[in-house]
Amino acid sequence: MALPDGRRLSLRVSEGIHPPDPYASAFAACFRVRPGDRAWDLGCGAGGYGCAAAALGASRVLMSDLDPAAVECAVENAGLNGLEGVSGRAGSLFAPARGERFDFIMTSVPQIPAPAPLNLIRYGGSDGLHFFRRIAAVAPAHLRPGGRLYALVTDWPDARRVAALLEAQRFRVRTIARVERPFQPVEYDRMSPGLFDYLDARARAGHGKYRRRGAWCYLGVSLLEATVR
Ligand SMILES: C[S@@+](CC[C@H](N)C(=O)[O-])C[C@H]1O[C@@H](n2cnc3c(N)ncnc32)[C@H](O)[C@@H]1O
Protein backbone atom coordinates (compact mmCIF):
# COMPACT_ATOMS: atom_id res chain seq x y z
CA MET A 1 0.00 0.00 0.00
CA ALA A 2 1.43 3.40 -0.99
CA LEU A 3 1.48 6.54 1.15
CA PRO A 4 1.07 10.03 -0.34
CA ASP A 5 4.77 10.84 0.30
CA GLY A 6 5.94 7.83 -1.73
CA ARG A 7 6.64 5.49 1.19
CA ARG A 8 5.16 2.01 0.95
CA LEU A 9 3.58 -0.14 3.65
CA SER A 10 4.13 -3.90 3.48
CA LEU A 11 0.97 -5.72 4.50
CA ARG A 12 0.76 -9.46 5.07
CA VAL A 13 -2.74 -10.84 4.79
CA SER A 14 -3.46 -14.05 6.69
CA GLU A 15 -5.93 -16.52 5.21
CA GLY A 16 -9.56 -15.54 5.71
CA ILE A 17 -8.77 -11.86 6.36
CA HIS A 18 -10.08 -9.18 3.99
CA PRO A 19 -7.12 -7.87 1.94
CA PRO A 20 -6.74 -4.09 1.40
CA ASP A 21 -8.80 -2.91 -1.58
CA PRO A 22 -7.00 -1.73 -4.75
CA TYR A 23 -8.12 1.84 -3.97
CA ALA A 24 -6.97 1.77 -0.31
CA SER A 25 -3.90 3.96 -1.02
CA ALA A 26 -6.01 6.61 -2.77
CA PHE A 27 -8.50 6.68 0.11
CA ALA A 28 -5.85 6.75 2.87
CA ALA A 29 -4.24 9.73 1.11
CA CYS A 30 -7.44 11.69 1.85
CA PHE A 31 -7.34 11.26 5.64
CA ARG A 32 -6.62 14.55 7.43
CA VAL A 33 -4.10 13.43 10.04
CA ARG A 34 -2.71 15.91 12.54
CA PRO A 35 0.44 15.08 14.48
CA GLY A 36 -0.55 13.50 17.77
CA ASP A 37 -4.04 12.47 16.64
CA ARG A 38 -5.66 9.47 18.26
CA ALA A 39 -7.26 7.27 15.58
CA TRP A 40 -9.44 4.14 15.44
CA ASP A 41 -9.56 1.68 12.54
CA LEU A 42 -12.92 0.00 13.22
CA GLY A 43 -13.32 -3.26 11.29
CA CYS A 44 -9.61 -3.20 10.54
CA GLY A 45 -9.18 -6.42 8.54
CA ALA A 46 -5.45 -6.56 7.71
CA GLY A 47 -5.06 -3.04 9.15
CA GLY A 48 -4.14 -1.08 6.02
CA TYR A 49 -6.03 2.07 7.04
CA GLY A 50 -4.82 1.99 10.65
CA CYS A 51 -1.20 1.48 9.53
CA ALA A 52 -1.55 4.38 7.07
CA ALA A 53 -2.91 6.63 9.86
CA ALA A 54 0.05 5.75 12.11
CA ALA A 55 2.53 6.31 9.28
CA LEU A 56 0.92 9.68 8.47
CA GLY A 57 1.40 10.99 12.00
CA ALA A 58 -1.31 9.67 14.34
CA SER A 59 0.43 9.03 17.66
CA ARG A 60 -1.98 6.34 18.86
CA VAL A 61 -4.02 4.01 16.67
CA LEU A 62 -6.53 1.42 17.85
CA MET A 63 -7.21 -1.46 15.45
CA SER A 64 -10.41 -3.39 16.20
CA ASP A 65 -12.39 -6.10 14.46
CA LEU A 66 -15.00 -8.69 15.34
CA ASP A 67 -12.48 -11.31 14.18
CA PRO A 68 -9.56 -11.71 16.64
CA ALA A 69 -7.41 -13.13 13.80
CA ALA A 70 -7.86 -9.87 11.87
CA VAL A 71 -6.77 -7.84 14.90
CA GLU A 72 -3.69 -10.03 15.28
CA CYS A 73 -2.88 -9.66 11.57
CA ALA A 74 -3.34 -5.85 11.70
CA VAL A 75 -1.11 -5.42 14.75
CA GLU A 76 1.54 -7.65 13.16
CA ASN A 77 1.43 -5.46 10.05
CA ALA A 78 2.01 -2.37 12.19
CA GLY A 79 5.07 -4.10 13.69
CA LEU A 80 6.30 -5.19 10.27
CA ASN A 81 6.35 -1.53 9.21
CA GLY A 82 8.00 -0.30 12.41
CA LEU A 83 4.94 1.74 13.40
CA GLU A 84 4.61 2.73 17.03
CA GLY A 85 1.59 3.48 19.19
CA VAL A 86 -0.62 0.85 17.55
CA SER A 87 -2.74 -1.50 19.65
CA GLY A 88 -5.47 -4.00 18.86
CA ARG A 89 -8.67 -5.19 20.50
CA ALA A 90 -11.26 -7.69 19.29
CA GLY A 91 -14.99 -7.00 19.59
CA SER A 92 -18.10 -5.85 17.78
CA LEU A 93 -18.39 -2.27 16.55
CA PHE A 94 -17.89 0.20 19.43
CA ALA A 95 -17.56 -2.34 22.24
CA PRO A 96 -13.73 -2.45 22.15
CA ALA A 97 -13.41 1.24 23.18
CA ARG A 98 -16.32 1.93 25.50
CA GLY A 99 -16.16 5.49 26.85
CA GLU A 100 -13.09 6.46 24.75
CA ARG A 101 -12.82 9.37 22.31
CA PHE A 102 -10.75 9.76 19.15
CA ASP A 103 -9.75 12.50 16.71
CA PHE A 104 -10.84 10.31 13.84
CA ILE A 105 -12.39 6.93 13.16
CA MET A 106 -11.96 5.02 9.88
CA THR A 107 -14.44 2.32 9.03
CA SER A 108 -15.34 -0.01 6.16
CA VAL A 109 -17.89 -2.31 7.72
CA PRO A 110 -19.86 -5.07 5.88
CA GLN A 111 -22.50 -3.41 3.68
CA ILE A 112 -23.56 -5.75 0.89
CA PRO A 113 -27.37 -6.06 1.09
CA ALA A 114 -28.46 -9.68 1.34
CA PRO A 115 -31.74 -11.53 1.73
CA ALA A 116 -32.59 -13.34 4.98
CA PRO A 117 -31.26 -15.40 6.69
CA LEU A 118 -28.69 -12.70 7.31
CA ASN A 119 -25.06 -13.33 8.00
CA LEU A 120 -24.00 -10.03 9.55
CA ILE A 121 -20.31 -10.88 9.49
CA ARG A 122 -20.24 -10.62 5.70
CA TYR A 123 -23.34 -8.60 4.82
CA GLY A 124 -24.99 -5.39 5.90
CA GLY A 125 -28.56 -6.56 6.44
CA SER A 126 -31.39 -6.59 3.87
CA ASP A 127 -30.68 -2.97 2.81
CA GLY A 128 -26.92 -2.89 3.56
CA LEU A 129 -27.41 -0.16 6.16
CA HIS A 130 -27.46 -2.27 9.34
CA PHE A 131 -24.00 -1.19 10.57
CA PHE A 132 -24.25 2.37 9.29
CA ARG A 133 -27.40 3.03 11.37
CA ARG A 134 -25.50 2.07 14.50
CA ILE A 135 -22.38 3.97 13.44
CA ALA A 136 -24.37 7.16 12.78
CA ALA A 137 -26.01 6.91 16.20
CA VAL A 138 -22.99 5.97 18.31
CA ALA A 139 -19.88 7.43 16.59
CA PRO A 140 -20.44 11.03 17.82
CA ALA A 141 -19.96 9.84 21.43
CA HIS A 142 -16.55 8.44 20.43
CA LEU A 143 -15.25 11.57 18.69
CA ARG A 144 -13.61 14.64 20.19
CA PRO A 145 -15.11 18.03 19.19
CA GLY A 146 -14.47 18.51 15.45
CA GLY A 147 -13.59 14.80 15.12
CA ARG A 148 -13.89 13.05 11.76
CA LEU A 149 -15.47 9.78 10.72
CA TYR A 150 -14.07 8.34 7.48
CA ALA A 151 -16.54 5.83 6.07
CA LEU A 152 -15.97 3.73 2.98
CA VAL A 153 -19.36 3.22 1.34
CA THR A 154 -20.26 1.39 -1.86
CA ASP A 155 -23.25 2.15 -4.04
CA TRP A 156 -24.95 -1.10 -2.94
CA PRO A 157 -26.40 0.53 0.19
CA ASP A 158 -25.93 3.89 -1.64
CA ALA A 159 -23.52 6.48 -0.27
CA ARG A 160 -26.28 9.14 -0.42
CA ARG A 161 -28.42 7.14 2.01
CA VAL A 162 -25.46 6.68 4.36
CA ALA A 163 -24.72 10.42 4.18
CA ALA A 164 -28.37 11.13 5.05
CA LEU A 165 -28.17 8.83 8.09
CA LEU A 166 -25.03 10.62 9.29
CA GLU A 167 -26.45 14.09 8.65
CA ALA A 168 -29.55 13.18 10.67
CA GLN A 169 -27.23 12.73 13.64
CA ARG A 170 -24.55 15.33 14.42
CA PHE A 171 -22.43 15.13 11.25
CA ARG A 172 -21.58 17.41 8.34
CA VAL A 173 -20.75 15.09 5.42
CA ARG A 174 -18.53 15.49 2.33
CA THR A 175 -17.55 12.93 -0.32
CA ILE A 176 -13.76 13.26 -0.45
CA ALA A 177 -12.89 10.43 -2.86
CA ARG A 178 -14.77 8.21 -5.27
CA VAL A 179 -13.68 5.33 -7.49
CA GLU A 180 -15.47 2.79 -9.68
CA ARG A 181 -14.69 -0.86 -9.07
CA PRO A 182 -15.10 -3.28 -11.99
CA PHE A 183 -16.84 -6.55 -11.16
CA GLN A 184 -18.67 -9.42 -12.77
CA PRO A 185 -21.98 -10.70 -11.36
CA VAL A 186 -20.50 -14.15 -10.73
CA GLU A 187 -18.32 -12.61 -7.99
CA TYR A 188 -21.46 -12.11 -5.88
CA ASP A 189 -23.04 -15.43 -6.82
CA ARG A 190 -19.89 -17.18 -5.61
CA MET A 191 -20.46 -15.54 -2.22
CA SER A 192 -24.08 -16.70 -2.15
CA PRO A 193 -26.06 -18.16 -5.08
CA GLY A 194 -28.67 -15.66 -6.33
CA LEU A 195 -27.08 -12.72 -4.50
CA PHE A 196 -26.48 -10.74 -7.68
CA ASP A 197 -30.14 -11.04 -8.73
CA TYR A 198 -31.10 -9.66 -5.32
CA LEU A 199 -28.72 -6.69 -5.72
CA ASP A 200 -29.86 -6.11 -9.31
CA ALA A 201 -33.54 -6.12 -8.31
CA ARG A 202 -32.82 -3.60 -5.55
CA ALA A 203 -30.91 -1.37 -7.98
CA ARG A 204 -33.81 -1.51 -10.48
CA ALA A 205 -36.14 -0.42 -7.69
CA GLY A 206 -33.86 2.59 -7.04
CA HIS A 207 -32.13 1.19 -3.94
CA GLY A 208 -28.43 1.15 -4.69
CA LYS A 209 -26.91 1.34 -8.17
CA TYR A 210 -24.24 0.03 -10.51
CA ARG A 211 -23.62 0.35 -14.22
CA ARG A 212 -23.02 -2.24 -16.94
CA ARG A 213 -20.67 -1.99 -19.91
CA GLY A 214 -20.40 -5.18 -21.97
CA ALA A 215 -19.49 -8.16 -19.83
CA TRP A 216 -18.34 -5.92 -17.01
CA CYS A 217 -20.23 -4.01 -14.37
CA TYR A 218 -18.96 -1.07 -12.31
CA LEU A 219 -19.73 -0.22 -8.69
CA GLY A 220 -19.09 3.23 -7.24
CA VAL A 221 -17.19 3.36 -3.94
CA SER A 222 -17.13 6.62 -1.98
CA LEU A 223 -15.04 7.81 0.93
CA LEU A 224 -17.19 10.02 3.14
CA GLU A 225 -15.69 12.45 5.63
CA ALA A 226 -18.25 13.15 8.33
CA THR A 227 -17.25 15.90 10.80
CA VAL A 228 -19.02 15.96 14.12
CA ARG A 229 -20.65 19.34 14.83
C1 LIG B 1 -14.95 -5.24 4.15
S1 LIG B 1 -13.87 -5.77 5.45
C2 LIG B 1 -12.82 -4.32 5.54
C3 LIG B 1 -11.49 -4.59 6.20
C4 LIG B 1 -10.51 -3.42 6.18
N1 LIG B 1 -11.00 -2.26 6.91
C5 LIG B 1 -10.17 -3.03 4.77
O1 LIG B 1 -10.68 -2.01 4.28
O2 LIG B 1 -9.42 -3.79 4.13
C6 LIG B 1 -14.95 -5.60 6.85
C7 LIG B 1 -14.31 -5.96 8.17
O3 LIG B 1 -15.28 -5.73 9.20
C8 LIG B 1 -15.17 -6.79 10.15
N2 LIG B 1 -16.45 -6.88 10.89
C9 LIG B 1 -17.58 -7.56 10.55
N3 LIG B 1 -18.52 -7.36 11.47
C10 LIG B 1 -17.99 -6.55 12.42
C11 LIG B 1 -18.47 -6.02 13.65
N4 LIG B 1 -19.70 -6.27 14.09
N5 LIG B 1 -17.63 -5.24 14.38
C12 LIG B 1 -16.37 -4.99 13.96
N6 LIG B 1 -15.86 -5.47 12.81
C13 LIG B 1 -16.66 -6.24 12.05
C14 LIG B 1 -14.84 -8.02 9.33
O4 LIG B 1 -14.26 -9.03 10.13
C15 LIG B 1 -13.88 -7.42 8.28
O5 LIG B 1 -12.55 -7.47 8.71
Ligand as a Chemical Component Dictionary entry (heavy atoms), coordinates in Angstrom:
data_LIG
# 
_chem_comp.id                   LIG 
_chem_comp.type                 NON-POLYMER 
_chem_comp.pdbx_formal_charge   0 
_chem_comp.three_letter_code    LIG 
# 
loop_
_chem_comp_atom.comp_id 
_chem_comp_atom.atom_id 
_chem_comp_atom.alt_atom_id 
_chem_comp_atom.type_symbol 
_chem_comp_atom.charge 
_chem_comp_atom.model_Cartn_x 
_chem_comp_atom.model_Cartn_y 
_chem_comp_atom.model_Cartn_z 
_chem_comp_atom.pdbx_ordinal 
LIG C1  C1  C 0  -14.951 -5.240 4.153  1  
LIG S1  S1  S 1  -13.874 -5.766 5.446  2  
LIG C2  C2  C 0  -12.818 -4.319 5.541  3  
LIG C3  C3  C 0  -11.487 -4.591 6.205  4  
LIG C4  C4  C 0  -10.509 -3.419 6.181  5  
LIG N1  N1  N 0  -10.996 -2.257 6.912  6  
LIG C5  C5  C 0  -10.168 -3.035 4.769  7  
LIG O1  O1  O 0  -10.677 -2.010 4.277  8  
LIG O2  O2  O -1 -9.420  -3.786 4.131  9  
LIG C6  C6  C 0  -14.948 -5.602 6.845  10 
LIG C7  C7  C 0  -14.313 -5.964 8.166  11 
LIG O3  O3  O 0  -15.281 -5.732 9.204  12 
LIG C8  C8  C 0  -15.172 -6.790 10.147 13 
LIG N2  N2  N 0  -16.452 -6.882 10.889 14 
LIG C9  C9  C 0  -17.582 -7.558 10.549 15 
LIG N3  N3  N 0  -18.522 -7.361 11.472 16 
LIG C10 C10 C 0  -17.986 -6.554 12.419 17 
LIG C11 C11 C 0  -18.466 -6.016 13.647 18 
LIG N4  N4  N 0  -19.704 -6.267 14.088 19 
LIG N5  N5  N 0  -17.629 -5.236 14.380 20 
LIG C12 C12 C 0  -16.374 -4.989 13.961 21 
LIG N6  N6  N 0  -15.861 -5.473 12.814 22 
LIG C13 C13 C 0  -16.661 -6.238 12.052 23 
LIG C14 C14 C 0  -14.841 -8.017 9.329  24 
LIG O4  O4  O 0  -14.261 -9.028 10.127 25 
LIG C15 C15 C 0  -13.884 -7.420 8.282  26 
LIG O5  O5  O 0  -12.546 -7.474 8.710  27 
# 
loop_
_chem_comp_bond.comp_id 
_chem_comp_bond.atom_id_1 
_chem_comp_bond.atom_id_2 
_chem_comp_bond.value_order 
_chem_comp_bond.pdbx_ordinal 
LIG C1  S1  SING 1  
LIG S1  C2  SING 2  
LIG S1  C6  SING 3  
LIG C2  C3  SING 4  
LIG C3  C4  SING 5  
LIG C4  N1  SING 6  
LIG C4  C5  SING 7  
LIG C5  O1  DOUB 8  
LIG C5  O2  SING 9  
LIG C6  C7  SING 10 
LIG C7  O3  SING 11 
LIG C7  C15 SING 12 
LIG O3  C8  SING 13 
LIG C8  N2  SING 14 
LIG C8  C14 SING 15 
LIG N2  C9  SING 16 
LIG N2  C13 SING 17 
LIG C9  N3  DOUB 18 
LIG N3  C10 SING 19 
LIG C10 C11 SING 20 
LIG C10 C13 DOUB 21 
LIG C11 N4  SING 22 
LIG C11 N5  DOUB 23 
LIG N5  C12 SING 24 
LIG C12 N6  DOUB 25 
LIG N6  C13 SING 26 
LIG C14 O4  SING 27 
LIG C14 C15 SING 28 
LIG C15 O5  SING 29 
# 
